[in-house]
């Protein structure tokens, strides 16, 4: 074990020694960075609170998840509980370690929300949530300190790029036709997939190190971290979100204003659609790393993304749950 990993183990052992009373709070904060949590919050923002904020959150999370998957494959670094019996794995993770996706997404998500609200309390809340979500990953034995720090740096780096270039890029896209916007989104998503495939070529034939096996099995099944499923998820989501946003904007867009009961009804109806597309198709479509399951994963998440930004708003407008507007 090299010096960085050894010092990382010492840090986590010290953090876990703070006591078992932290377990439930740390699991709570960790869950705030899970994909399922974002599936609940993102639609709420986009459909019922602030469409502009929801759109920014959608794209920064899709982008963040993609780069996180690519960088994980590039470094192929271990989880702490894989390398040391001193660390208790309180939860299970299957992917490589660096960077922490929870820390990265927390920085990006809370940061983009704070930038939109742009008040001191919003920034304080965002920074505290980001810290505790990152800290929870250390306590749970799932990341080294350098994993979390790398996640924060990448998350805030994406936040800077989004806040700097969002308006110029959006203005440039408005000069394109609907067909051109959708074509650009499709091309971008295909490039994302190509880069992911290239990133995995050096890991062809990867075998989980024998010296880590017993440690890893303490938390669950033997990890199989060389996977590009996550990148197909991000690429499909990106295309669906972009295509839906472009399509609904071409029809006038929509505003979230309205009585609370209509906002609540939008959310309930929209979530039913997500359940059908995400969970329902997930039960039907096969899993795996071969071409057909990966294509179907791309299609499934593209449909979910399109539903969030385009399909559901159209349905809301059709049932007079929202009014049209130039976005």
C-alpha positions in Angstrom: 0.0 0.0 0.0 1.5 3.3 -1.0 1.9 6.3 1.3 -1.2 8.2 0.1 -3.4 5.2 0.7 -1.8 4.5 4.1 -2.4 8.1 5.3 -5.9 7.9 3.8 -6.7 4.8 5.9 -5.4 6.5 9.0 -7.8 9.5 8.4 -10.8 7.2 7.9 -10.0 5.1 11.0 -9.9 8.3 13.0 -13.2 9.6 11.6 -15.0 6.2 12.2 -13.6 6.2 15.7 -15.9 9.2 16.5 -18.6 6.7 17.3 -21.5 4.7 15.9 -23.9 7.5 16.8 -22.9 9.2 13.6 -24.0 6.3 11.4 -27.6 7.3 10.8 -26.8 11.0 10.2 -24.0 10.1 7.8 -26.3 7.7 5.9 -28.8 10.5 5.6 -26.3 13.0 4.2 -24.9 10.4 1.8 -28.4 9.7 0.5 -28.8 13.3 -0.4 -26.2 12.7 -3.1 -27.8 9.6 -4.5 -29.3 9.4 -8.0 -32.7 8.5 -6.6 -32.8 11.7 -4.5 -32.0 13.8 -7.6 -34.8 12.0 -9.5 -37.1 13.5 -6.9 -35.7 17.0 -6.6 -34.9 17.8 -10.2 -38.5 17.4 -11.5 -39.8 19.3 -8.5 -37.6 22.3 -9.4 -38.2 22.2 -13.1 -42.0 21.5 -13.0 -43.1 23.3 -9.9 -40.5 25.8 -8.6 -38.2 27.4 -11.1 -37.9 26.1 -14.7 -34.6 27.9 -15.3 -33.0 26.5 -12.1 -34.3 23.0 -12.9 -32.8 23.1 -16.4 -29.4 24.2 -15.0 -29.5 21.5 -12.3 -30.4 18.9 -14.9 -27.5 19.6 -17.2 -24.9 20.1 -14.5 -25.8 16.8 -12.9 -25.8 14.9 -16.3 -22.4 16.5 -17.1 -21.0 15.9 -13.6 -22.0 12.2 -13.6 -20.5 11.7 -17.0 -17.1 13.2 -16.1 -17.1 11.4 -12.8 -17.5 8.0 -14.5 -14.8 8.8 -17.1 -12.3 10.0 -14.4 -13.0 6.9 -12.2 -12.2 4.7 -15.2 -9.1 6.7 -15.9 -7.6 6.4 -12.4 -9.1 2.9 -11.5 -8.4 3.7 -7.8 -9.6 1.6 -4.9 -12.3 2.2 -2.3 -10.9 2.5 1.2 -12.6 -0.7 2.5 -11.0 -2.6 -0.4 -7.5 -2.1 0.9 -7.8 -2.2 4.7 -9.5 -4.4 7.3 -9.3 -1.5 9.7 -12.0 0.3 7.8 -15.6 -0.7 8.3 -17.7 -0.6 5.1 -21.0 0.7 6.3 -22.5 0.8 2.8 -21.6 -0.9 -0.5 -20.3 0.6 -3.7 -19.3 -1.2 -6.9 -17.3 1.5 -8.8 -13.8 2.8 -8.5 -13.0 5.4 -5.9 -11.6 8.7 -7.1 -13.3 11.2 -7.5 -16.2 11.0 -5.1 -19.4 11.3 -7.2 -21.4 12.3 -4.1 -19.0 15.1 -3.2 -18.8 16.2 -6.9 -22.5 16.3 -7.5 -23.2 18.0 -4.2 -20.8 20.8 -5.0 -22.3 21.2 -8.5 -25.9 20.8 -7.5 -26.0 23.0 -4.4 -23.6 25.5 -6.1 -25.8 26.0 -9.2 -28.8 26.4 -6.9 -27.0 28.9 -4.7 -25.8 30.8 -7.8 -29.4 31.1 -9.0 -30.8 32.3 -5.7 -27.6 34.3 -5.0 -28.1 35.2 -1.4 -25.7 34.7 1.5 -27.9 32.1 3.2 -28.2 30.1 0.0 -24.4 29.9 -0.3 -23.9 29.0 3.4 -26.5 26.3 3.0 -24.9 25.0 -0.2 -21.4 24.9 1.3 -22.6 23.1 4.5 -24.5 20.5 2.6 -21.6 19.9 0.3 -19.2 19.5 3.3 -21.5 17.1 5.2 -22.2 15.0 2.1 -18.5 14.7 1.4 -17.7 14.0 5.1 -20.4 11.2 5.2 -18.5 9.3 2.4 -15.4 9.3 4.6 -17.3 8.1 7.7 -19.0 5.4 5.7 -15.6 4.0 4.6 -16.4 4.6 0.9 -13.9 7.2 0.0 -10.4 8.5 0.9 -10.0 12.2 1.8 -8.3 12.8 -1.6 -11.3 11.2 -3.4 -13.6 13.7 -1.7 -11.3 16.7 -2.3 -11.0 15.7 -5.9 -14.8 15.5 -6.1 -15.2 19.0 -4.6 -12.6 20.5 -7.0 -14.3 19.0 -10.0 -17.8 19.9 -8.9 -16.9 23.5 -8.3 -14.9 23.6 -11.5 -18.0 22.5 -13.4 -20.0 25.1 -11.4 -17.6 27.9 -12.6 -17.9 26.7 -16.3 -21.7 26.5 -16.1 -22.1 30.0 -14.5 -19.6 31.5 -16.9 -20.8 29.9 -20.2 -24.5 29.0 -19.7 -26.0 32.3 -21.1 -23.6 32.6 -24.0 -24.2 29.0 -25.1 -27.9 29.3 -24.6 -27.9 32.5 -26.7 -26.0 30.7 -29.4 -28.3 27.7 -29.4 -31.3 30.1 -29.9 -29.9 31.0 -33.3 -30.2 27.4 -34.4 -33.3 25.6 -35.7 -35.0 22.9 -33.6 -33.6 20.3 -35.9 -30.1 21.7 -35.5 -30.4 21.8 -31.7 -31.5 18.2 -31.5 -28.7 17.1 -33.9 -26.1 18.9 -31.8 -27.4 17.2 -28.7 -27.3 13.8 -30.4 -23.8 14.4 -31.7 -22.6 15.5 -28.3 -24.1 12.5 -26.6 -22.5 10.1 -29.1 -19.1 11.8 -28.6 -19.6 11.2 -24.9 -20.1 7.5 -25.5 -17.1 7.3 -27.8 -14.8 8.9 -25.2 -16.1 6.4 -22.6 -15.4 3.5 -24.8 -11.8 4.7 -25.4 -11.4 5.2 -21.7 -12.1 1.6 -21.0 -9.7 0.1 -23.6 -6.7 0.2 -21.3 -8.8 -1.7 -18.7 -9.6 -4.5 -21.0 -9.1 -7.8 -19.2 -9.0 -6.1 -15.8 -9.1 -8.5 -12.8 -10.0 -7.3 -9.4 -6.8 -7.5 -7.3 -6.6 -10.7 -5.3 -5.3 -8.8 -2.2 -8.5 -6.7 -2.1 -11.0 -9.5 -2.6 -11.6 -10.6 1.0 -11.8 -7.0 2.2 -14.3 -6.0 -0.6 -16.5 -9.0 0.1 -17.2 -7.8 3.6 -19.7 -5.2 2.2 -21.4 -7.2 -0.6 -20.7 -8.9 -3.9 -17.3 -8.7 -5.4 -17.1 -5.3 -7.2 -16.9 -5.2 -11.0 -15.8 -1.6 -11.4 -15.0 -1.6 -15.1 -18.3 -0.5 -16.5 -19.5 2.1 -19.0 -23.2 1.8 -18.1 -22.9 5.0 -16.2 -21.6 6.9 -19.2 -24.5 5.6 -21.4 -26.8 6.8 -18.6 -25.3 10.3 -18.7 -25.2 10.5 -22.5 -28.8 9.3 -22.9 -30.0 11.7 -20.1 -28.1 14.6 -21.7 -29.6 14.0 -25.2 -33.1 13.5 -23.8 -32.9 16.6 -21.6 -31.6 18.7 -24.4 -34.0 17.5 -27.0 -37.0 17.9 -24.7 -35.9 21.4 -23.6 -35.4 22.5 -27.3 -38.8 21.0 -28.3 -40.8 22.6 -25.5 -39.0 25.9 -26.1 -40.0 25.8 -29.8 -43.6 25.5 -28.6 -43.4 28.6 -26.4 -41.9 27.0 -23.2 -43.7 27.1 -19.9 -43.7 28.9 -16.6 -44.0 27.3 -13.1 -46.3 30.0 -11.8 -49.7 28.9 -10.6 -51.6 27.9 -7.5 -49.9 25.4 -5.1 -52.4 22.7 -5.9 -51.6 22.8 -9.6 -47.9 22.7 -8.9 -48.3 19.7 -6.6 -50.5 18.0 -9.3 -47.8 18.5 -11.9 -45.3 16.9 -9.7 -47.4 13.9 -8.9 -48.4 13.3 -12.6 -44.8 13.9 -13.8 -43.4 11.4 -11.3 -45.8 8.8 -12.5 -44.3 9.2 -15.9 -40.8 8.9 -14.6 -41.7 5.7 -12.7 -43.1 4.2 -15.9 -40.1 5.1 -18.0 -37.3 4.7 -15.5 -38.5 1.9 -13.3 -40.9 0.2 -15.7 -38.5 0.0 -18.7 -35.7 -0.9 -16.2 -37.7 -4.1 -15.5 -38.1 -4.9 -19.1 -34.8 -3.9 -20.7 -31.8 -6.2 -20.1 -28.8 -5.1 -18.1 -25.2 -5.7 -19.2 -22.2 -4.4 -21.0 -23.0 -5.8 -24.4 -24.2 -3.6 -27.3 -28.0 -4.2 -27.0 -28.4 -3.6 -23.3 -26.2 -0.5 -23.5 -28.2 1.0 -26.4 -31.5 0.2 -24.5 -30.0 2.0 -21.4 -29.3 5.0 -23.6 -32.8 5.0 -25.0 -34.4 4.5 -21.5 -32.6 7.5 -20.0 -33.1 9.6 -23.1 -36.8 9.0 -22.7 -36.7 9.9 -19.1 -34.8 13.1 -19.9 -37.2 14.1 -22.7 -40.2 13.4 -20.4 -38.7 15.7 -17.7 -38.0 18.7 -19.9 -40.5 18.2 -22.8 -43.1 15.5 -22.4 -44.4 16.3 -19.0 -44.6 20.1 -19.6 -46.5 19.4 -22.8 -49.0 17.3 -20.8 -49.3 19.9 -18.1 -50.1 22.5 -20.8 -52.6 20.2 -22.4 -54.5 19.7 -19.1 -54.3 23.4 -18.2 -51.9 22.8 -15.3 -49.4 25.4 -16.6 -49.4 28.4 -19.0 -47.2 28.9 -22.0 -44.4 31.4 -22.1 -41.3 32.4 -24.0 -38.5 30.8 -22.0 
